Amino acid sequence: MSLGYLIDVQGTLISDLDKSPLPGAVKFIDYLNENLVPYCVITNNTKLKSEVFLNSLKDKGLNIKYYLDPFMVLKKSLNTNCVAAFGPKSFIDVLKELEFTVDEKKADAVLIASDIEYDAKKLAKMISLVLNGAKIVGMHGTSIYAKDGVTYPGVGAILAMLKYATNKSATIVGKPSPHFYEKALQILQKQNPNITFNKITIISDDAKGDLSGAKTLGMDTKLVLTGKIKNEKEAELFKEFFDKSYPNLESILKELNERD
């Protein structure tokens, strides 16, 4: 039986299309709060400062008390303050606010976030920097990136290309890295010190980019079909990465209420 929950945001709590709360999202967070169930909302947000993104979720009616994103662990994950940043302007702006030096000429790491603008020239620049000694670092390891109804290669897919092209290893800051999940576990243990990975249920729309790493750590993995994966036929392609699939959070909440 699960003692705590880790809940994804994009495609799980809010829609990829209009960012509105998905069916059951508000009620699910309210259920956890009202029943004092340990939880942490974990996201691979790389476009807004942590507190700004969290407040935007609260403005949608999601009363989130426990939260974690890659920006909150970035400085401890990197051994450098100078990076070549690849991603949207909003990502680079946040890095500068966090006092990182963004300079390709001096960069010790190639830091990659989700974007729809990656072309051959940008990928070639990444390869060149890595071959010249920069480390490969992904803000997260998402398999695909869904935006405005279109599916793009996720950061994890780009990392795989870079590793293949350069024969170098890569570091992941956010999900599904064990370091990120360890930090999330610490947040849950502050709510209940008896929680271990095998007592946690993680809920996400990304089977490979989120749930694969969680399953390796022994977590119960639940896939919702409200984001990257739209139906059971698509989910079948990733069945090795999750324990059970659901239409949405509303169906998971219904199951919890029936169990209570």
N, C-alpha and C positions, 0 to 999 in steps of 0.2 A: 504493500500500500504506500502511495506517495505521501510524503510529509511536506513537500514544497513544490513550487512550480517556477519554471523559467518560461517567459512568454515573449515571442518575437513581436515586432511592430508592423512593419510594412507587409501587407498581404495577409496579416494575421489579425491585428487589431484595427488597422485602417486600410482603406482601399488603395490599390496602386493607381487607380484612375483619378479619383477626386479627393483622396485623403480623408474621406468621411469614415466614421466608425463602421466596422463591418458587423453583420448580425451577431448579437450576443456579446460583443466586445465590452461595452460599458457595464452590462450586468455581470459579466465574468469578473472584471476587476472589483466591482462592488461586492460580489460574493466572497472573494478572497479577503478583502478588507473587513467585512462584517463578521466573518467566521475566523478571523485571525490566522488565516492560512499563510505560512511563509511563502513569499514569492519575490521575483525580481523581473522587471521588464527589461529585456536585453535587445538591443538594436545595433545594427551596423551603420547608423546615421553618420554621414561624413559631410553633411552640407551646412549644418548649423551648430553653433556652440551647444554643448550638452544642456545647459540650463535653458537655453532658448527653445531647443527642440522639445524638451520635457514640458515646458510651459505651453507649447503649442498643442501637445497631446492633452493636457489638462483642460485647455480651452475647448476641446472637443467633447468634454464630459468624462474623460478617462481619468479617474481620481488615483493616479499612480503615485505610490509612496516610495517604492524601491526601484531604482533605475540604474542601468549601466550601458555605456557606449564606448567605442574604441578611443575617442579623444580622452576619456578618463583614465586610460591605462597606457597611452601612447608614449609618454616620456619615460616610463619605466621599461617599455618594450624596446626602445631604441637606445643605442649607445652613442648617439650623435645628435647634435642640434641642427646640423646642416643637411638639407635634403633637396633632391630634385623632385618636385611634386607634380603628379599627373592626375588630373581630375578637373571638375568644373571650378570656375573662379571662386564660388562660395567656399569650396574646400580649401583652396589656397589662402583665402582671406582668413579663415579660422586658424589655420596653421600660423599665420603671421600674428594673429591676436594672442596665440599661445606662445609667442616669442621663439618660434622656429625660424631659422634662416633658410629661405628658399632660393637656392643658387646652384644651377646645374654645373658651373665651373668648379665649385668647391665641394659638391655633394658627396657625402659618404654613403648615402642610401638613395635608392629610387623608391619613392613612396607613392603607391597607386591607390586611387579611389574609383568608385563607379562613375562612368561617364558614357555619353552616347556619341562623343566626338572622336573616338580613337580611330585613327587611320594608319596607313602603312608608314607614313613619315614619323608619327609619334611613337609607333612601336619600334621603328628603327632607332630612334633616339634613345629609347629605353635600353635596347640591346647594346648600343654603343657605350652608354654609361656603365652598364654592368660589366662589359668586357674590359673596361678601363678601371675596374675595381670597386664600383659602388655595389652595395648589398641590395638584394631584391626584397622589398617589404610591401605587403598588401595590407591595407587598412582592415580587410576582412577577406573571406574566402568564398563569397557567393558564386554559385555556378553560373547563374544567369541573372541579368538585370532587366526587370520589366518596367517600362515607362510609357505612358500614353498608349497602352495597348500593344506596344511593340516589344519584342524580346531581343535583348542585346547580350553579348558575352559578358559574364560577370567578372569581378576581379580575380576570382579563383581560376577562371579560364585563361585570363591574361597571364597570371603567374605560371600556369602550366606551360604556356607558350614560351615564356622567358626562360624557364628552367630547361626546357628542351633545346632552345636556341643557344644557350650559353653554357650549359652543363653546370650551372650554379644552383645552390639551394635557395629557398625563399622562406621568409618569416611572415607569419600572419598575426596581426594585432588583435582583431576582433574575432567573431565567430568564424569557423569552429575551432579556434586554437585552444588547446588545453589550458594555457595561461589565462585566457579570457574566462573560460568556464570555472577555473579555480577562483578567480576574483568574484564571480557570481555566486559560487558556493559560499564564500566568506560572508557575503551579504545575507544569504539565507541562514547561515549559522548564527548570525547575530540575532535572528528572530527565533531560531530553535537550534541550540548547539548539537543536537543529536542527528541533524541531517547530514547524510553522506550522498555521494552521487547516485547510488543505487536506490535512494529514497526520493529522487527528484523526477518529475515529469516535465519534459520540455515540449512546447507546442510551437510549431512553425509551418510556414508554407514552402520552405526550401529544404527538400529532403537531403540533397547532397551537400549544399553549402552550410547548413546549420545542424541537421539531425545526424549526419554521418559521424561527426566528431563526438557528439553527445552520446551516441549509441556505443561508441568505443569505450567511453568512460563508465558505461553501465547504466545510463539514464533510460527511463521509459520514454520513448519517442513517439509523439503524435503529430501527424501531418494534417493540416487543414487545406481544403481545396478552394481557397479564396484568393490565391495570389499567383505564384509562379506556375503551379500545377493546377489545372482547372477541372480535371475529372479523373475518374478511376482508371481509365485507359492510359492516361499520361502517368498516373501514379504507379502503375504496374512496372514502368521502366525503371523506377527507383525503389522498388519494394525492399531491397536489401538494406536500405538506410533507415527505415522506420518500422515501428511495431504495429501501428494501426492508423487508418485515415478516417477523417470526418469531413462532412460538408462545410462546417464552420465552427466557431467557438460556441455558438448557441447549442449545437448538438452535444458538445462536450459538457457544457453546463447542465443540460438536461440529464445526462448520464450521472453527473455528480449529485444532482438533487434526488434522483431516483435511488441512488445508493444511500443517501442520508435518510 
